Amino acid sequence: MATKSFDLIVIGAGPGGYVAAIRGAQLGMNVAIVEREHMGGICLNWGCIPTKAMLRSSEVFHLMQRAKEFGLKADGISYDLDAVVKRSRKIAGQLSGGISQLMKKNKITTIMGEATLPAKGKVSVKTDKGTEELTAKNIVLATGARARELPGLEADGDLVWTYKHALTPTRMPKKLLVIGSGAIGIEFASFYNTLGADTTVVEVMDRVLPVEDVEISKFAKKQFVKQGMKIMEKSMVKKLDRGKGKVTAHIETGGKVVTEEFDTVISAVGIVGNVENLGLENIGREAGPHTCCDG
């Protein structure tokens, strides 16, 4: 197979990657973008966009329950979880498709597959049709991140969920434990709590939303507690015992370990960068520390 040459190759079609590709094309470069899963990356498909769509549904549900305050009547208020999820996925799909159209509009070559760097200036892409060999003087790595998993807290998609499971739930949690109160954890805690789940959030730091300003953390906590959420700060989930339809969480808090049963756990303990198996060692580079905050 002939090698294809470009001025710029971008690996990863998330918000960092597709914007870089568009800018390169605007500057007159011949650009290719490589994506292994979905155009738009995690943000459009499994992060910011679909979570906000679900939160909007829960917000409207919450407002419907307060209809009387606005001089309105709304009886028999309920929700359809499957329909809420379907709406969220549809919005994500539309925006992902929009990114594909932007690539075409800017004459950017899109290649769906998994990229590696066999040597400087070279990119090898494994696609469903075989392997494509590409070359470019300029290569941008925008490979994004994935959910971090801690020993003993690994997701199984049944009792313990990651953000992907939480975005496409097969059931509505009744008693929910959310581990981590960064943006990801708090969004899901808020969504499921609003829909009626008995929700507990465990945060190892001394405040929820620890990367935000202290004032924001305090205000947010006050609102969450007012809405019925249980917040445990300076606490840590040490162990999860999984049983039939339930999880027993061992939570270290206030110098002692307490146990509590839940039917669902969402692990939102941060993210790690996708830097493995790229072939960085082939170009004289090393993957540095790639842990990150929950963002």
MARTORTOR-837236 format. One record per residue: residue in three letters; z negated, x, y negated of N, C-alpha, C in turn. Coordinates in steps of 0.02 Angstrom, whole numbers, plus 50000, padded with zeros to 5 digits. Example, Ala and Ser with C-alpha at 12.3 -4.5 7.8 and 13.67 -1.06 7.14 Angstrom:
ALA496105066050284496105061550225496105066050165SER496465064250112496435068450053496065064549998
***
This chain:
MET500005004250060500005000050000500005004449938ALA500435002849890500505006849830499875006349787THR499705011849754499125011949709499325008849642LYS498905004449617499035001349552498635004849498SER498965006249442498635009849388498505005449328PHE497925006449298497735002649238497425007349187ASP497385004949125497035008749073496275007849081LEU496085001749102495375000149109495264995549169ILE494774997349209494564993049265493834991249253VAL493694984749255493014982249247492784979549314ILE492224982049339491944979649402491374974949387GLY491474968649401490984963449386491234958849332ALA491264952349346491544947549299491014942849271GLY490414945549260489904941749226490004942349151PRO489514940049111489584940249038489714947149009GLY489434952349041489574959149018490274961249036GLY490484959849098491124962049122491724958549092TYR491714951849091492314948449067492404949348992VAL491854950048954491914951348883492214958248871ALA491994963148910492274969948904493014969948921ALA493214966248973493914965948993494334962748938ILE494084957448908494464954048855494534958648795ARG494004962148777494044966748720494534972348734GLY494534974848795495014980148812495724977648806ALA495854971548829496524968648823496724967648750GLN496244965548709496384964548638496564971048603LEU496294976548630496444983248601497094986148630GLY497444982248670498094984448695498084987848762MET497514987748797497474990948862497744986548918ASN497994989648970498174986249032497534985849074VAL497254979749082496584979049110496584975249176ALA496154977549222496024973949284495274972649288ILE495094966849315494394965249326494294963549399VAL493754966149428493614965149499492964961249506GLU492974955849544492384951649555492334949849628ARG491754950649657491674949549729491474942349747GLU491244938449698491004931849715491284926349670HIS491004925749608491214920449563491374923149494MET491914920849464492064922649395491504919849351GLY491254923949307490694921949265490034924649288GLY490034927449349489424930649374488844925949385ILE488244928949390487644925049402487504920249345CYS487584922449284487414918349226487754911549227LEU488404911449236488774905149235488694901249299ASN488614904549355488614901149419487934899749449TRP487454904449440486804903749472486224905249426GLY486344905549362485804907349316485764902749256CYS485884905549198485774902149134486084895149131ILE486714894649148487074888349138486844882749185PRO486854883649250486634878049294485904876349286THR485474881249271484764879549260484674875249198LYS485054876949145484994872949084485254865849095ALA485774865149137486034858549153485494854449190MET485144857549237484614854049273484034852349227LEU483864857049182483314855849136483484850149088ARG484124849649070484324844149026484224837349061SER484384837149125484264830949163483524829249165SER483094834249176482374832949179482104830949110GLU482404833849057482194832148989482354824748974VAL482954822648992483144815648981482684811049021PHE482534812949083482084809049126481394808349092HIS481154813949064480514813949030480534809348969LEU481074809648931481144805448871481184798048890MET481514796648946481564789648969480864786848983GLN480424790949008479744788749022479344787448958ARG479584790148903479254789248838479634784148795ALA480064780248826480484775548788480094771148741LYS479514768748763479114764248722478934767248655GLU478824773848654478644777248591479204776648540PHE479814775748563480394775348519480614768148507GLY480194763448529480364756448521480894754048570LEU480934757348627481444755748677481104753348741LYS481504750148784481254748048849481674751148905ALA481344754048953481684757049010481234755949071ASP481444751449114481044749749173481334752849236GLY480904753749285481124756349350481454763149346ILE481174767549305481474774149294481404778449357SER481944781549377481924786149435482484791149427TYR482584795249477483114800349474483444801049543ASP484024803949543484394805449604484494813049605LEU484084816549644484104823849645484784826549663ASP485114823549712485774825849732486264825249674ALA486224819849636486674818849579486524823849523VAL485884825449514485694830449464485994837249482VAL485934839049546486204845449569486964845449564LYS487274839949582488004839449580488264840349509ARG487924837449460488114838249390488054845549369SER487504848649388487394855749372487944860149401ARG488114859049465488624863149497489314861949466LYS489444855749446490094854149415490174857849349ILE489644857849309489664861449245489774868849255ALA489424871749304489514878849320490224880249342GLY490494875849384491174876749409491684876449354GLN491594871849307492064871149251492074877449209LEU491474880149195491444886149153491714892249189SER491584892649255491854898149294492624897949293GLY492894891849301493624891049298493894893049229GLY493494891649177493694893449110493764900949101ILE493334904849135493384912149132494034914449163SER494224911349218494864913149251495444911949204GLN495414906449167495944904949119495954910049062LEU495364912249040495334917348988495654923949012MET495554925549076495864931549103496624931049101LYS496884925249120497614924249119497874924449047LYS497524921249002497734921048932497784927948902ASN497334932348923497324939148895497704944148940LYS498074941448989498494945549033498084950949070ILE497494948849093497064953349131497164951949205THR497274957149244497364956349316496694955149350THR496634949649385496004947949419496074949349493ILE495594953049521495594954649592494924952549621MET494944947949668494324945649700494194949949762GLY493634953349761493464957749816492884962249799GLU492684966449846492114970949836492364977949821ALA492144980549764492394987049740491934992849758THR492234998549772491875004849779492255010149741LEU491895015649728492185021249690492275027249737PRO492855028049768492955033549815492995040449781ALA493195040549718493255046749680493305045149606LYS493265050149564493315048949492493985045849475GLY493955040649435494575037349413494895032849465LYS494545031849522494835027749575494365022049595VAL494665016349610494285010549633494625007749694SER494235006749747494495003749808494194996749814VAL494624991749823494384984849826494544981749894LYS494024979649928494104976249992494174968849979THR494774966049992494904958949981494994955450048ASP495094948850046495194945250109495894946550138LYS496304950250100496984951850124497054959150142GLY496514962950135496554970150149496214974050095THR496424980350086496124984650036496634986549983GLU496444985949921496874987949865496594994149833GLU497044998849819496845005149787497065004949714LEU496595006249669496725005949598496525012549565THR496845014149509496645020049470496595018049397ALA496165021549360496105020449289495715026149258LYS495875027649196495525032849160494825030349140ASN494795023849127494165020749104493935015549154ILE493315016149177493025011349224492345009049197VAL492275002449192491644999549168491284996249227LEU490654998149237490244995049289489814989549257ALA489934983449277489544977749252489354973449312THR489004976549359488884973549425488274968949428GLY487924968149373487404963149370486794964649414ALA486454959249433485814959949469485724954149517ARG485204954849557485024949649606484264948849606ALA484034943749640483314942449643482964948049682ARG482404950149655481984954949690481584951349744GLU481504954649802481094951849855480534956749871LEU479924954149872479344958349888479154957349961PRO478894962549993478684962050063478204956250074GLY478354952050123477934946350139478094940050099LEU478494940850046478684935150005479434933750010GLU479754936350062480474935550069480664928150077ALA481224926350046481454919450049481774918150117ASP481694911850141482014909850203482454903750192GLY482454901050131482874895350115482584888650138ASP482044888950174481724882950199481074881650162LEU480584885850174479944885150141479894889450078VAL480224895150080480204899850023480904900549995TRP480974899149931481634898949898481724904549847THR482344906549838482544910549780482844905749729TYR483104908449674483414904149624484014900349651LYS484384903249698484964899749726484754893649767HIS484224894449806483974888649844483704883349797ALA483364885549743483074880749696483614877049656LEU484204879949650484754876749614485134871849659THR485064872649724485404868149771484904865649823PRO484384862149801483844860149847484074854849897THR483824855349957483964850350009483444844850009ARG482904845949971482364841049966481984842149901MET481594837249883481174837749824480484840349844PRO480264846049816479594848449832479064843449811LYS478534842949852477964838749833477414842949802LYS477264848549835476774853249808477104860149805LEU477214862449745477624868349733477224874149705LEU477344880049733477074886249706477644890449679VAL477594892449616478094896849586477754903549574ILE478034908749604477754915549596478154919149542GLY477834920249485478174923549429478314918549374SER478134920449312478224915849256478674918549203GLY479164922649224479684924649177480144918749165ALA480714919949133481174914449117481384910549179ILE481544914149233481784910849294481244906349324GLY480654909149334480114905349365479904899349324ILE479844900249259479614894749215480134889149211GLU480774890849212481294885749210481234881149271PHE481174884049330481124879949390480454876249393ALA479924879549371479274876249370479304870049325SER479614870849267479674865349220480094859649248PHE480654861449278481114856349306480774852249360TYR480504855549410480204851949466479564848349447ASN479174851349401478574848049378478744841549342THR479254841649301479464835649264479694830149311LEU479994832049367480214827049415479664824749462GLY479064827449453478504824849490478164829349541ALA478404835549548478084840149595477414842549567ASP476924843049610476274845849593476374853449591THR476414856149530476664863049521476124867949500THR476094873649535475654879149517476074885349504VAL475924888849449476274895049432475774900749435VAL475954906049473475524911949478475864917749442GLU475514920749394475794926349355475314932249358VAL475584938149375475164944049382474924946749315MET475314945649262475124947949196474604943249165ASP474374944849104473834940949074474084934849036ARG474744933449038475014927549005475684925749035VAL475864919349030476514917149054477054919649005LEU477674919849029478224922548989478024929248957PRO477814934048998477524940248971477974944548928VAL478634943648933479074947748891479204944448823GLU478954938448813479034935048749478444936748703ASP478504934648640477964935648592477334931948616VAL476754934648599476124931748620476064924448597GLU476294923148534476244916348508476644911348549ILE477244913648571477674909348612477334907948679SER477054913248709476714912448773476144907348769LYS475744907948716475174903448708475404896248699PHE475904895248656476154888548643476464885548707ALA476864889548742477184887148803476664885248855LYS476164889448865475644887948914475294881348897LYS475144880348834474804874148812475214868048831GLN475874868448820476324862948835476384861748911PHE476434867148948476504866449021475874863349052VAL475294865549029474664862749054474614855449035LYS474814853848974474814846848951475244842448996GLN475784845449022476244841749066476004841549138GLY475414844349151475124844049218475224850049262MET475504855349235475624861349274474984865549278LYS474864868549336474294873049344474524880149335ILE474214883749289474414890649273473854895449295MET474034900349336473554905449357473794912249333GLU473474914749280473654921249252473214926749281LYS473434932949274473074938649303472914937349376SER473404934649410473334932849481473924935449521MET473834936149586474364938849628474364935549696VAL474974933749719475034931049787475064937049835LYS474554937749875474494943549920474874942349985LYS474894936050007475184934650072475374927350078LEU475904926050117476114919150132476104918150208ASP475714913350230475724911550301476154905350309ARG476704906050346477184900550353477044896550416GLY476984890050408476884885750465477424880450468LYS477304875250504477794869850510477744865250449GLY478234865950405478264861750346477774863550291LYS477434869250298476954871250247476884878850243VAL476644880950186476504888050175475794888650148THR475404893050178474734894450151474774900850111ALA474624900250046474654906050001473964908949991HIS473924915549998473304919149985473374922149914ILE472994919449868473074921349797472454925049773GLU472564931149749472014935049722471934933349648THR471354930749630471234928749561470494929349545GLY470334931949487469634932549466469204936649513GLY469504941649545469124946049589469014943349659LYS469314937649676469244935049744469914932349767VAL469964931049831470584928349860470464921149881VAL470884916649855470844909549872471474907649911THR471424902649953471994900349991472154893149971GLU472804891549971473024884849955473674883449990GLU473774877250012474374875350048474894872250001PHE475524874050015476094871349977476644869550027ASP477094865050007477664863750052478274867750031THR478254870549969478824874449945478564880149900VAL478874885949907478714891649864479374894149834ILE479374895349769479944898449736479724905449715SER480074910449741479914917449723480354919549664ALA480034920849608480394922949547480044929149519VAL480044934449559479664940449543480094945849512GLY480614943749477481034948649443481704949649476ILE482084954349450482754955749474482854963249484VAL483344964949524483534971949534484284972649524GLY484494978349498485194979449484485604980449547ASN486224978249545486684979249601487034986049594VAL486694991149616486954997949609487085001349677GLU486884997949731486985000949797487705000049820ASN487905004649864488555004149898489155004049852LEU489065006649792489635007149745490015013649754GLY489675018549783489995025149789489865029549730LEU489315028349695489145032449636489085039849653GLU488855041149715488785048149735489455051649739ASN489995047849748490665050849752490925053249685ILE490615050949631490845052949565490305056949528GLY489825059549566489315063749536488795060049496ARG488685053849514488175049849479487655047449528GLU487065046149502486535043449544486285036849514ALA486115032249558485825025949535485105027349517GLY484925026149453484245027249431483815021449451PRO483195021249425482755015549439483105009149418HIS483125004249463483494998249447483084991949454THR482424992749447482024986749443482034984349371CYS481914977949362481944975149295481464969349289CYS481354967649229480924961849216481274955549238ASP480864950249243481144943649259481464940949195GLY482134940249197482464938449134482914932649139
***
